Amino acid sequence: MNQHTGTWVRDSGVTITGSGDVHIGTHPQDSDKPAFRRVAEDQLRRLRYVLVAPPGMGDARAVLADSGTVILDGVPGNGRSAVARVLLHEHHRDSGVFHELLPGEESELSLQDPDLVGTGDQLLLDLSAADDRRWATAQADLPALRKAVHEQRAHLVVVMPHRGVLDPDLQYCRVVLQRPSSIGVLRRHLRLHGLAPEQYLRPDGTVTGFLTANRPMRETAEFADLIRRAREAGQPGDEFGQWCAAAGRARNDGRREAAALVTKRREAPQRALLIAVSMLHGAHADVVHRAAEQLLSALGPPSEGDSPLQHRDLAERLSEISATAAPNGQVRFDKLDFDSAVRAHFWDHMPDLRPHLGTWAASVVELNDPHVVTVVRDGLVERVAGEYLRTGRADGLGALVERWSTGATSRPRLEAAVHALTRGLADPVHARYFREQLYQWCANRPLKGELAQVLVRVCADVLATSHPDQALVRLYHLARREHGTTRARQALCDLVARSRRLHRVLLDRLARSDFSPAHLGIFLQAGDPELLTLRPGTSHALIDEQTAQRSLTTCWHAVLTELPPEEWQAAARHWLHWATAGTGPHGGILLDLLVSAAQRCTEKRGKIFALLYACARDAERTDPGDAARAAETTGLLLRKISAAQGIAPAAPQTTAPRGTRP
């Protein structure tokens, strides 16, 4: 079977695809990082641990360290993308973010755009599946991109198409990765699954036969997970060879055996129970029973007739479908991985069931039952979403997410919608469809029910882990459209707070907006002077940049002219408080920007200057710090206002702004 399993990371909204258990923990020193940063880094840590370095990885590491760019080549399936991510993780710094570049997609910047690269960023350009035209276009843009990478002390890894033609000027950046040892990859996964070396080091015919085919690394990881599950489901005396044989049978015979069983069991209750067990594999018998009854009800009116005492008991019915309930109540099929074979059979050969299964799944996650715990809900959603994606029905999964998020919603149903959408974004085949779907929902389509809440969660906690620019654009549209809440605005500001580059991009976008009240509300929160004056490491602050100063002045001018004073005075007082508390020239720059913005207000200039001065007096009285310094700030602001009005000598320039780019 080539089914995906995954682990839902609660509070982050991230699904890690691939087989096996995934244990993710955060480090104490990372606790102040936003969820998207913590989970992204934890995923990369695990990938680094599980990766078997292929021949050539050392050369790639040296080229990346020396030039800031490496171009990876090699046969598909040998782990190039995983190597790329691990290499970038090795250059992780707090001042940058991981960013997968997707040239050509909606809201993605051009590879030639200098705003694409921030200080210390780790950039992945995976063009392994690109055609000749797309690869040629990307190569033409690489010189400009590499220049920005060098200037920002960032790192770039490009995965080129196999057998693609590389420009001679870029050949020195190219490293060919060879295929790692297949048995080494399998054993690494088995070790991570808890098998002892004396078990997995034994020669085995099933393993040898499986590895002879030179399968992709993904399939090897899935086979290792099947062996793990065979061990867990086996008898106490079973050994490694028996686990491997069971895993081999599950891969090769499951679909055929599932079809035969479904053919034998033609009664609706039998088939409803088959579906319930396959979708809720490992759940308690009470949950499986209720879910099967709900599925029967969803497909037709409940039957009236015999007393429940005359019905066959659940143990007998489970036996008919080759399943049993363990002493702890957990229901499983007797054969390894048979649940995925049954799911696939019903999904493939009874397509009329699909829309009913989506509705049924929503009703199951909402069951008021102590056995319907988080892992049961998440497992059900994972399996339903997996079938939509396996059969190429990304549109059906998108429609299901929308249905679960609108109408009569509940917390379990919304969690299910987040999980399903996350599963789509993690799918290597359909991720692009879901990124585009996200954009259309966020920017253009009506947002009914709690769909906006689901989109905020997914953009902030999932999309931002690898595509922060796309997350920024989608949260921006949600923030400008939201009513009665500021969830999207807060998520947007949290996102840009950790990246000076993203903060710059947002300010530029706001300065080019139509200055609606929603846009200006975003600015008043995103223009936090604490973030603007933050100087990460030894670099400069965003407020030192000429581009940012222009954007800030433009936005403040719009605020002063378009909003009533009571809506901006609190933000102005905050700027004045920070100007008092700041060190170096930043306090003066904050005042200069406010005065410059007010000076542009030709019709109400005098009134706005008076309001700013009144704000300064209020800020002086409420300043939490030194009262004398607050009075000095008020006096300095008055001198700058007088100079702007031409009634006093010009105040000395606080500092010369830096260029457009650091």
Secondary structure as GFF3:
##gff-version 3
##sequence-region A 1 662
A	DSSP	beta_strand	6	9	.	.	.	ID=ss1
A	DSSP	beta_strand	14	17	.	.	.	ID=ss2
A	DSSP	three_ten_helix	28	30	.	.	.	ID=ss3
A	DSSP	alpha_helix	35	50	.	.	.	ID=ss4
A	DSSP	alpha_helix	57	67	.	.	.	ID=ss5
A	DSSP	beta_strand	69	74	.	.	.	ID=ss6
A	DSSP	alpha_helix	80	89	.	.	.	ID=ss7
A	DSSP	beta_strand	98	100	.	.	.	ID=ss8
A	DSSP	three_ten_helix	114	116	.	.	.	ID=ss9
A	DSSP	beta_strand	122	126	.	.	.	ID=ss10
A	DSSP	alpha_helix	132	151	.	.	.	ID=ss11
A	DSSP	beta_strand	155	159	.	.	.	ID=ss12
A	DSSP	three_ten_helix	168	173	.	.	.	ID=ss13
A	DSSP	beta_strand	174	177	.	.	.	ID=ss14
A	DSSP	alpha_helix	182	192	.	.	.	ID=ss15
A	DSSP	alpha_helix	197	200	.	.	.	ID=ss16
A	DSSP	alpha_helix	205	211	.	.	.	ID=ss17
A	DSSP	alpha_helix	217	233	.	.	.	ID=ss18
A	DSSP	alpha_helix	240	264	.	.	.	ID=ss19
A	DSSP	alpha_helix	268	279	.	.	.	ID=ss20
A	DSSP	alpha_helix	285	299	.	.	.	ID=ss21
A	DSSP	three_ten_helix	308	310	.	.	.	ID=ss22
A	DSSP	alpha_helix	314	320	.	.	.	ID=ss23
A	DSSP	beta_strand	323	325	.	.	.	ID=ss24
A	DSSP	beta_strand	331	333	.	.	.	ID=ss25
A	DSSP	alpha_helix	338	349	.	.	.	ID=ss26
A	DSSP	three_ten_helix	351	353	.	.	.	ID=ss27
A	DSSP	alpha_helix	354	365	.	.	.	ID=ss28
A	DSSP	alpha_helix	374	390	.	.	.	ID=ss29
A	DSSP	alpha_helix	394	405	.	.	.	ID=ss30
A	DSSP	alpha_helix	411	426	.	.	.	ID=ss31
A	DSSP	alpha_helix	431	443	.	.	.	ID=ss32
A	DSSP	alpha_helix	451	461	.	.	.	ID=ss33
A	DSSP	three_ten_helix	463	465	.	.	.	ID=ss34
A	DSSP	alpha_helix	468	481	.	.	.	ID=ss35
A	DSSP	alpha_helix	487	496	.	.	.	ID=ss36
A	DSSP	alpha_helix	500	511	.	.	.	ID=ss37
A	DSSP	alpha_helix	517	526	.	.	.	ID=ss38
A	DSSP	alpha_helix	529	532	.	.	.	ID=ss39
A	DSSP	three_ten_helix	542	544	.	.	.	ID=ss40
A	DSSP	alpha_helix	546	562	.	.	.	ID=ss41
A	DSSP	alpha_helix	565	581	.	.	.	ID=ss42
A	DSSP	alpha_helix	586	599	.	.	.	ID=ss43
A	DSSP	alpha_helix	605	622	.	.	.	ID=ss44
A	DSSP	alpha_helix	627	644	.	.	.	ID=ss45
###
